[in-house]
């Protein structure tokens, strides 16, 4: 089973009046390795807006999730 995810988690700093707006795109795939189910995901993050000195424009993410079936 594969999964495609697109989201944003925006925050606003009321004191400095600045936004942080990351836009995330993630692709995940479930696999079995040695009979054990795992999920592998890779993605990119684009910062549509961030305060001065904040995150760079682009970022990357790698995720490995070990699943334990009943």
N, C-alpha and C positions, 0 to 999 in steps of 0.2 A: 504494500500500500504506500502511495506517495502523497505528499501534502505540499501545497503552495500557500504561503502566508504573506500578506501585505498589510502593514499597520503603521501607525504613528502614535507616539506617546509624548505629547507636547506638555511643556511646563512653562509657567510664567513667574518671574521673580518680581514681586510687587515693590520691593525696595529699590532695585536698580531699573525696574521697568523694562526688562529684557526677556525675550522668548528663547527657549531651546526647543527646536522642532526637528527630531530625527524621523526619517522615513525609512522603514525597514522592509526588506524583501528576503524571504527565507524559503528554501526548498528542502524538503525532508523525505527520507526513504527508510522504510522498515526493512530489516534484513535478519537473517539467522546466521550466526557464526558459532560453530560448534554446537548447534542445537538451541542456543540461547538467542531470544529475540532482542534486537537493539534497534535504535533509530539514529541515523546519521543525518545531520543537517548542515547546510552551508548557506550563508547569506551575505548581503551587503547592506550598508547603512549610509544614507545620504543625509547630511545635515542641511535642511532647507534654511534654517536660521539658528544661530547660537551667539552667545555673548562674546565680546572681545576676550581673547585668551581662552576661549572654550574649545570644544572638540573641533577637530579638522573637518573638512568637507566630506571626506569619504572614510568608511570604516568597513571592517569585515568581521564575520562571526563564524565559528565552527562549533558544532554542538554534537555530543555523543551521549545518548541516553540509554541506560541499561534497563530493560523491562523485566519484571518478574511476574509471569503468569500464575494464575491460581492453580 
